[in-house]
Amino acid sequence: MTHPLSVPLQLSAETPIIQPDRVVAEYTGPIARYDAPVWPLDPLIANPSAPRRRIHWASFPLIMQPELRFLTYQMINTELPERLLIGRHPAWRTRQSPGAIYMTCRIWAGLSRWLAARSVPTLAACTPELFREYSDELVREGGLARNSVQYHLIALIRLWAFDTCSPHPIGICEPPWSHEGIDDYLPPATSGGENVTEPITPDTMGPLLIWALRMVEDFAPDILAAWAENRRLHTQVQHTRASSRSRTALDAYLNDLAARGAPLPTIRQPGRLVAAGTYIAGLTGATPAQVTRRIKEPKWARYRD
């Protein structure tokens, strides 16, 4: 039997999972299609050092994949209406970051697997009683801390919220903790947690915030310039091929260091200093492998210490 959401509304198997207005300006790569087995969230990520996130649909029960694909598409490409944020915690936003989208999908996958194991065929069949039972298991058997359980329960409120504001709602019921309050569904706070720690006084926080702002204002241009240079060197060495010319340039660089008594550029790894191979390769036009081989030669032993 064809699932009613196998091709929802205006979407098709070829629909890009991320619409153009959501793609960051820095991204120029491909965008996955709606029926792809994996949805990379790279087009949403502007920070090149941020983790790459992938939604793997094989981790979702097959019977619920059409529903969850559609709701995930909604979460990626649409905003929650402001009316659904009234009375929520200030941390609630109309849109989530790529990392939060990924974690929310993992939580949705966990609920869907739990339901499928109980022969519940659709999210619309998840009753308030089933939601309560699932939250009890998170507390009793999940071994999760209070904040983690809270994160899970909020993600399940979002599941209902995105269905509610969808142009094609499935009919997911509102989790009871959404309107009853979430505290009664959480494990008790333990000593030493954030909520029971003595707050830091304004006399302490004030100077810390001032110096944090100064750090950003005074050093941001240098930090950004260093990051850009780091990326340039890494990109350069990735496209460099070893040659006799690059080997000659590397030898000349190392010989000059030795003649001047200058230290070898190094980076710190756990417990030791090692040669900054990428940096030296970028300066000389050599490859990192050429740098590694040269530095291992007995002639340069004292520079490795």
C-alpha positions, 0 to 999 in steps of 0.5 A, a space after each residue: 500500500 502506498 503511504 499517504 505521504 510518499 510524495 507529500 504536497 508539492 514535493 517530489 523525489 527530486 526536490 532538494 532537501 534544502 531550499 536556496 534561501 537556507 543555503 549559506 553563501 559559502 556553500 557551492 557543493 551539491 544538495 541531496 534530493 528528497 529521496 536520498 538515503 542520507 541528507 547532508 546538512 553541509 549547505 546550512 553550515 557556514 563555519 568550516 570548522 563545525 562538525 559535518 552532520 548527516 541524517 541517515 534514514 536507515 536509522 528510522 523505521 521504514 514504515 515511518 520514514 515518509 512522515 519523518 522525512 516530511 517533518 524534517 524537511 519542514 524543520 529545515 526549511 520553515 520557521 515555527 510560528 511565533 504563536 507556538 513559542 508563547 510561554 516557552 523557555 527563552 532558548 526556544 527559537 523559530 529556527 534551529 542550528 544544523 547541529 540542533 536539527 541533527 540532534 532533534 532528528 536523532 531523538 525523533 528516530 529514537 521515538 519512532 523505533 520505540 513505537 515501531 517495536 510496539 507495532 505502532 505504525 504511524 506517529 499519529 497513533 502515538 497517544 498521550 499515554 504512549 508519550 508518558 510511557 516513553 518519557 518514563 523509560 527515558 528516565 528509568 532505563 535511559 540513564 540520562 541526566 536531567 538536562 538530557 531528558 529535558 532536551 529529548 522532551 523538548 525535541 518531541 514537542 517540536 515534532 508536534 509543533 512542526 506537524 501542527 503548523 504543516 500544510 499537510 498535518 499528520 495528526 500527531 498529538 501534543 505531548 502532555 509535558 507541553 501543556 502540563 509542564 515539563 518538570 514533572 517528567 524529569 528526573 530529580 536534580 542532583 547535587 552539584 548540578 548547574 541549578 543548585 550551584 551558587 551563582 557567580 557574583 556580578 563583581 566577578 562576572 563584570 570584569 570577565 565579560 569586559 575582558 572577553 569583549 576586549 579579547 574579541 574586539 582587539 584580537 578578532 582581526 588577527 585570529 581571522 587572518 590566522 585562520 584564513 592563512 591556515 586554510 590557505 596553507 592546507 589547501 595549497 599542500 593538498 594540491 602540491 605534487 612532490 618534485 625535485 624542485 620542491 625537495 631542493 626548496 625544502 633543503 634550502 629552507 632547512 639549511 638556512 635554519 641550521 646556518 642561522 641557528 633558528 628553531 624548527 617551526 613546531 606544533 604541540 601534540 599531546 605530550 610532545 612537540 612535532 615539526 609543523 609539517 603543513 606550515 613548512 610544506 606551505 612555505 617551501 612548496 614541498 609536500 608534507 610527506 617530503 617534510 616528514 622524510 627530511 626531518 627524520 634524517 639523522 642530520 636534523 635529529 636535534 631539530 626534532 627535540 
